[in-house]
């Protein structure tokens, strides 16, 4: 029994668990306190990238699911956007996966980060814009569908890019890039 306790404790990375809990806590609580997409969006996107570089892709993917649900529950996303939440989650996964893949396969880490972040932000925007436009026009009517499509358009590209800048500054200071 003593071996089990000692062996199990040596395999637990308490620092990684604490980092994940802090990042998940901020991603969970932020939409409840800030109802402004231009503040919340970049911070959440930065958290996703930071989780990727500090904790790995699995933890980052898990974190991709949290902010959208909390934004809906916290009122940042209007209830009419509930059907769009899965698309937001998938777009976050696309963003994180693209950054991870292009960073890992780059010869220069800094260039790999920026290339991955730029392509990832673009893919996130394209996926989210086209899918939410289609979904909103099928489910919603007229002017409301246009507003939903606009909310999920270029602002997603801008907040993803801003999040990349924030994450780069933090990761650079932590010497992770």
C-alpha positions in Angstrom: 0.0 0.0 0.0 2.8 2.4 0.8 4.3 1.8 -2.7 1.0 2.7 -4.3 0.7 6.0 -2.4 4.3 6.9 -3.1 4.1 5.9 -6.8 0.8 7.7 -7.4 2.1 10.9 -5.8 5.2 10.9 -7.8 3.2 10.8 -11.1 0.9 13.7 -10.1 2.2 17.0 -11.4 0.8 19.4 -8.8 2.2 22.4 -10.6 0.4 21.4 -13.8 -2.8 20.8 -11.9 -2.6 24.2 -10.2 -1.8 25.9 -13.6 -4.8 24.2 -15.2 -7.1 25.2 -12.3 -6.0 28.8 -12.5 -6.4 29.0 -16.3 -9.8 27.2 -16.1 -10.9 29.4 -13.2 -10.1 32.6 -15.2 -11.8 31.2 -18.3 -14.8 30.2 -16.3 -15.2 33.4 -14.3 -14.3 36.0 -16.9 -17.6 35.9 -18.8 -19.5 36.5 -15.6 -17.5 39.7 -14.8 -16.8 41.2 -18.2 -19.7 41.5 -20.6 -17.5 43.0 -23.3 -16.3 40.8 -26.2 -13.3 43.0 -26.9 -11.9 42.4 -23.4 -13.1 38.8 -22.9 -12.2 37.4 -26.3 -8.5 38.2 -26.4 -8.0 37.1 -22.8 -9.8 33.8 -23.4 -7.8 33.2 -26.7 -4.6 34.0 -24.8 -5.5 31.5 -22.1 -6.1 28.8 -24.7 -2.6 29.4 -26.1 -1.0 29.6 -22.7 -2.6 26.3 -21.7 -1.2 24.8 -24.9 2.3 25.8 -24.2 2.3 25.2 -20.4 0.2 22.1 -20.1 -0.1 20.5 -23.5 -2.7 19.9 -26.1 -5.0 17.8 -24.1 -5.4 20.4 -21.4 -5.8 23.1 -24.0 -8.5 21.1 -25.8 -10.4 20.7 -22.5 -10.1 24.4 -21.8 -11.5 25.1 -25.3 -14.9 23.8 -24.1 -15.3 26.0 -21.0 -15.4 29.6 -22.1 -18.3 29.3 -24.5 -20.5 27.6 -22.0 -19.7 30.2 -19.4 -20.2 33.1 -21.9 -23.7 31.8 -22.5 -24.4 31.3 -18.9 -22.9 34.6 -17.9 -24.8 36.6 -20.5 -21.9 37.6 -22.7 -23.6 35.5 -25.5 -27.3 36.1 -25.9 -29.5 33.0 -25.4 -30.4 33.1 -29.0 -26.8 32.0 -29.7 -27.0 28.8 -27.8 -27.1 26.7 -31.0 -23.8 28.3 -32.0 -21.9 27.3 -28.9 -20.7 23.9 -30.3 -19.3 25.8 -33.3 -17.4 28.2 -31.0 -16.0 25.2 -29.1 -14.8 23.6 -32.4 -13.4 26.8 -33.6 -11.3 27.1 -30.4 -10.0 23.5 -31.0 -9.1 24.4 -34.6 -7.3 27.5 -33.3 -5.3 25.5 -30.7 -4.6 22.6 -32.9 -3.3 24.8 -35.8 -0.9 26.7 -33.5 0.4 23.4 -31.9 0.9 21.7 -35.3 2.6 24.6 -37.0 4.7 25.5 -34.0 6.0 22.0 -33.5 6.8 21.7 -37.2 8.6 25.0 -37.6 12.4 25.4 -37.7 12.2 28.7 -35.9 10.0 28.6 -32.8 9.1 32.4 -32.9 8.2 32.2 -36.6 6.3 29.0 -35.9 4.3 30.6 -33.2 3.3 33.6 -35.3 2.6 31.6 -38.4 0.5 29.1 -36.3 -1.3 31.9 -34.6 -2.1 33.7 -37.8 -3.3 30.7 -39.7 -5.1 29.4 -36.6 -6.9 32.7 -36.2 -7.8 32.7 -39.8 -9.2 29.2 -39.8 -11.1 29.9 -36.5 -12.7 32.9 -38.2 -13.6 31.1 -41.4 -15.0 28.1 -39.6 -17.0 30.1 -37.2 -18.2 32.7 -39.7 -19.4 30.2 -42.3 -21.0 27.8 -39.9 -22.8 30.4 -37.8 -24.0 32.3 -40.9 -25.5 29.1 -42.2 -26.9 28.1 -38.8 -28.3 31.5 -38.0 -30.0 31.8 -41.4 -31.6 28.4 -41.0 -32.8 29.0 -37.4 -33.2 32.8 -37.1 -35.0 35.4 -39.2 -33.8 38.4 -41.2 -32.1 41.1 -39.2 -31.3 38.9 -36.2 -29.5 36.4 -38.4 -27.4 39.1 -39.9 -26.5 40.4 -36.4 -25.5 36.9 -35.2 -23.4 36.4 -38.4 -21.7 39.8 -37.8 -21.0 39.0 -34.1 -19.2 35.8 -35.2 -17.3 37.4 -38.1 -14.2 39.5 -38.2 -14.3 40.3 -34.4 -13.4 36.6 -33.9 -10.3 37.1 -36.1 -9.4 40.2 -34.2 -9.8 38.8 -30.7 -7.9 35.6 -31.7 -5.0 37.7 -33.0 -5.0 40.0 -29.9 -5.0 36.9 -27.7 -2.0 35.6 -29.6 -0.1 38.9 -28.9 -1.0 38.7 -25.2 0.0 35.0 -25.0 3.2 35.6 -26.9 4.2 38.3 -24.4 3.4 36.1 -21.4 5.0 33.0 -22.9 8.1 34.9 -23.9 8.5 36.3 -20.3 8.1 32.7 -19.0 10.8 31.6 -21.5 8.4 29.1 -23.1 9.0 30.3 -26.6 
